[in-house]
Amino acid sequence: MTEQTHHTTGFTALVLAASRKGPGDEVAKIQGKSHKCLVKLNGTAMIERVLQTVVDTPEVTRIFISVEDAAVLREVPKVAAWLDSGMVVPITSKGNLAESLFSAVHDIEDPYPLIITAGDNALHTPEMLSHFCTEVRKSDADAFIAMARAQLILDKYPEGARAFHRLKDDAYSSCNLYAVNNDKGVNGAKPFATGGQFGKKPMRIAKGFGVLSLILYKMKWLTLEGVTTRISKAIKAKTQAVLMPWAEGPIDVDNPKDYALVTRILKGIEGDLEGDKDGNGVGNG
């Protein structure tokens, strides 16, 4: 690993696509897939959608994907072609998110600046990633977290309520999109060893950032800036939140309800590209 803060060259992208539950994942079960990322959304595999977004982001010059077995990805022809051409490079995932990130950064030569996305961010677009990269370039922070205001989501998708972070100044949701500029920023991933999802499981805040942080969070005594300040102190790396102006940013595919919502959104954008021919409705498998 190398210690760097700013690059004038392109970003490296890391897609975290490991499945902890395999075919037992509730989204994978919808279509009887061996891996959640293989589930089709409006006719296109989820992982193909995520990778296509990264491929089409002009700021990104290298793409790596962290997965337990790259053979899983070869079930999707377009992804297999990217692997064969070297456009996408697989890296074997580890036991948890933090370990997978540490391992990837160790294996990637000159990894920074690095943006980190997930294999279920099916609604992310190149425009979103470009905006995020632009904001990262403006700052001297070590680590970045993409966030969206809760009301932005609810105004457009009332059924898209997430586990919002309800803070002193507003309510927010994570977009499951991150960036690091150096090794200090990567070390900030240690609290994610338990899986993250702090909105759904706030006790992880105490384990990752201390009991006082949990109390301040639960009592809504912190603004978003206050939260990033406390994170910065806990991980000893300057952390910055980047507000994303897209309601779709935080909507990933964690469960069958998300699957149904994301499918409906994509059909609204693209038209119905699957019909019933694939048997992709919720509950089929």
C-alpha positions in Angstrom: 0.0 0.0 0.0 1.1 3.6 -0.6 0.3 6.7 1.3 -1.1 9.3 -1.0 -3.7 12.0 -0.7 -4.3 13.4 -4.2 -4.1 12.1 -7.7 -4.5 13.9 -11.0 -4.9 10.5 -12.7 -8.1 8.5 -12.7 -9.9 6.6 -9.9 -9.6 2.9 -9.1 -13.0 1.3 -8.5 -13.6 -1.6 -6.2 -16.9 -3.4 -6.4 -17.7 -5.5 -3.3 -19.8 -8.4 -4.6 -19.3 -11.2 -2.2 -22.4 -13.0 -0.9 -22.4 -14.2 2.7 -25.5 -16.4 2.2 -25.1 -17.7 -1.3 -28.3 -19.3 -2.6 -29.9 -18.9 0.8 -30.0 -15.1 0.3 -33.6 -14.0 0.2 -33.1 -12.0 -3.0 -31.2 -14.9 -4.7 -34.2 -17.2 -3.8 -36.5 -15.0 -5.9 -35.0 -16.4 -9.1 -33.3 -19.5 -7.7 -29.8 -18.1 -8.2 -26.6 -19.2 -6.5 -25.6 -15.6 -5.8 -27.6 -12.5 -5.2 -25.6 -10.5 -7.8 -26.8 -12.9 -10.6 -30.5 -12.0 -10.1 -31.9 -10.2 -13.1 -33.5 -6.8 -12.8 -35.7 -5.9 -15.7 -33.8 -8.5 -17.8 -30.2 -7.6 -16.8 -28.2 -9.3 -14.1 -27.6 -7.0 -11.1 -23.8 -7.3 -11.3 -23.8 -6.4 -15.0 -25.7 -3.3 -14.2 -23.3 -2.2 -11.4 -20.2 -2.9 -13.5 -21.7 -1.2 -16.6 -22.1 1.9 -14.5 -18.5 1.8 -13.3 -17.3 1.1 -16.9 -19.2 4.1 -18.2 -17.8 6.5 -15.5 -15.1 8.5 -17.2 -13.2 9.3 -14.0 -12.6 5.5 -13.4 -9.6 4.0 -15.1 -9.3 0.6 -13.4 -12.0 -1.7 -12.1 -11.6 -4.6 -9.6 -14.3 -6.8 -8.2 -14.2 -8.6 -4.8 -16.0 -11.9 -4.9 -15.6 -15.3 -3.3 -15.3 -17.1 -6.6 -14.9 -15.3 -10.0 -16.5 -18.3 -11.7 -19.8 -17.0 -10.3 -19.4 -13.9 -12.4 -18.8 -15.9 -15.6 -22.5 -16.9 -15.6 -23.2 -13.5 -17.0 -21.8 -13.3 -20.6 -21.0 -9.6 -20.6 -19.2 -9.8 -17.3 -17.2 -12.8 -18.5 -16.1 -10.8 -21.5 -14.9 -8.0 -19.2 -13.0 -10.5 -17.2 -11.4 -12.0 -20.2 -10.4 -8.6 -21.6 -8.9 -7.5 -18.3 -11.3 -4.6 -18.1 -12.5 -6.0 -14.8 -10.1 -7.8 -12.5 -11.3 -10.2 -9.9 -10.0 -10.3 -6.3 -10.9 -13.0 -3.8 -13.0 -11.6 -1.0 -12.3 -12.3 2.7 -14.4 -13.0 5.8 -16.0 -9.6 6.1 -16.2 -6.2 4.4 -13.2 -4.7 6.2 -11.0 -7.6 5.5 -12.0 -7.7 1.9 -11.1 -4.0 1.5 -7.7 -4.4 3.3 -6.8 -7.4 1.1 -7.8 -5.6 -2.1 -5.8 -2.5 -1.3 -2.8 -4.6 -0.5 -3.1 -6.5 -3.8 -3.8 -3.5 -6.0 -0.7 -1.6 -7.1 -1.1 2.2 -6.5 -4.8 1.9 -5.5 -5.6 5.6 -4.7 -7.9 7.4 -5.1 -10.2 4.5 -4.6 -14.0 4.5 -4.8 -15.9 1.6 -3.3 -19.3 0.5 -4.4 -21.4 -2.6 -3.9 -22.7 -5.3 -6.2 -26.4 -4.5 -5.3 -26.2 -0.7 -6.2 -28.3 -1.4 -9.2 -29.7 2.1 -9.5 -26.4 4.0 -9.5 -25.5 5.7 -12.7 -22.3 7.1 -14.2 -23.6 10.6 -13.4 -23.8 9.7 -9.7 -20.3 8.3 -9.6 -18.9 11.2 -11.6 -20.5 13.6 -9.1 -19.0 11.7 -6.2 -15.5 11.6 -7.8 -15.7 15.3 -8.5 -16.5 16.1 -4.8 -13.7 13.7 -3.6 -11.2 15.6 -5.8 -12.1 18.9 -4.2 -11.2 17.7 -0.7 -8.1 16.8 1.3 -10.1 14.3 3.5 -8.9 10.8 3.9 -12.3 9.0 3.6 -15.7 9.9 2.1 -19.2 8.6 2.6 -22.0 9.3 0.1 -25.2 10.3 1.8 -28.7 11.4 0.6 -31.4 13.3 2.5 -34.3 11.1 3.7 -36.9 13.6 2.4 -35.4 13.5 -1.1 -36.0 9.7 -1.2 -39.5 9.8 0.4 -40.7 12.6 -1.8 -40.0 10.5 -4.9 -40.4 7.0 -3.5 -42.7 7.0 -0.4 -42.4 3.2 -0.3 -38.6 3.5 -0.4 -38.1 4.2 3.3 -34.7 3.1 4.6 -33.1 2.8 8.0 -32.6 6.5 8.1 -30.0 8.2 10.3 -32.1 10.8 12.1 -29.8 13.5 13.3 -30.1 16.9 14.8 -30.1 18.8 11.4 -32.0 16.3 9.2 -32.4 12.6 8.4 -30.1 10.8 6.0 -29.4 7.5 4.3 -26.1 6.0 3.2 -25.7 5.5 -0.6 -23.4 2.5 0.0 -20.7 4.4 -1.9 -17.4 5.3 -0.4 -14.0 6.6 -1.3 -10.5 6.6 0.3 -7.5 8.8 -0.7 -4.8 7.0 1.3 -4.0 4.2 3.8 -5.4 6.3 6.7 -8.8 6.3 5.0 -8.7 2.5 4.5 -8.0 2.0 8.2 -11.3 3.7 8.8 -13.0 0.6 7.4 -12.3 -1.4 10.6 -15.7 -0.6 12.2 -17.3 -2.2 9.2 -15.8 -5.6 10.2 -19.2 -6.4 11.8 -21.0 -5.6 8.6 -21.9 -1.9 8.8 -25.6 -1.2 8.5 -25.4 1.1 11.5 -28.9 2.5 10.8 -30.4 -1.0 11.1 -28.1 -2.1 13.9 -27.1 1.0 16.0 -25.3 -1.1 18.7 -22.6 -1.5 16.0 -22.0 2.2 16.5 -20.9 1.6 20.1 -18.5 -1.2 19.0 -17.1 0.8 16.1 -17.0 4.3 17.4 -17.6 4.2 21.2 -20.5 4.3 23.6 -20.5 8.1 23.7 -21.0 8.2 19.9 -24.0 5.9 20.2 -25.6 8.0 23.0 -25.1 11.2 21.0 -26.5 9.5 17.9 -29.5 8.0 19.7 -30.3 11.3 21.4 -30.1 13.2 18.0 -27.5 15.6 19.4 -25.3 15.4 16.4 -25.5 17.0 13.0 -24.2 15.2 9.9 -21.0 17.2 10.2 -20.9 16.3 13.9 -21.1 12.6 13.0 -18.3 12.8 10.5 -16.2 14.7 13.1 -16.7 11.9 15.6 -15.9 9.3 13.0 -12.8 11.2 12.1 -11.6 11.1 15.7 -12.5 7.4 16.2 -10.7 6.2 13.1 -7.9 8.9 13.1 -8.6 9.9 9.6 -10.4 12.9 8.2 -13.8 11.8 7.1 -16.3 13.8 4.9 -19.9 13.2 3.9 -20.8 13.9 0.3 -24.5 14.7 -0.2 -25.9 13.1 -3.3 -28.9 14.8 -5.1 -30.5 11.6 -6.3 -33.3 9.8 -4.6 -32.2 6.5 -6.1 -28.7 6.7 -4.5 -29.5 4.8 -1.3 -31.9 2.3 -2.8 -30.0 -1.0 -3.1 -31.4 -4.5 -3.3 -31.3 -5.9 0.2 -34.5 -7.8 0.3 -37.6 -8.8 -1.8 -39.3 -5.5 -1.1 -36.2 -3.6 -2.5 -36.1 -6.0 -5.5 -39.7 -5.1 -6.3 -39.1 -1.4 -6.0 -35.9 -1.4 -8.0 -37.5 -3.5 -10.7 -40.5 -1.1 -10.9 -38.1 1.9 -11.1 -36.0 0.3 -13.9 -39.1 -0.6 -15.9 -40.3 3.0 -15.6 -36.9 4.2 -17.0 -36.2 1.5 -19.6 -39.6 0.0 -20.4 -40.5 -3.6 -19.5 -37.5 -5.6 -21.0 -38.4 -8.9 -19.5 -42.2 -9.4 -19.4 -43.0 -12.7 -17.8 -40.8 -14.8 -20.0 -38.1 -15.2 -17.4 -40.3 -15.8 -14.4 -38.7 -13.0 -12.5 -41.6 -11.9 -10.4 -41.3 -11.8 -6.6 -42.0 -15.2 -5.2 -41.0 -17.2 -8.3 -37.9 -19.2 -8.2 
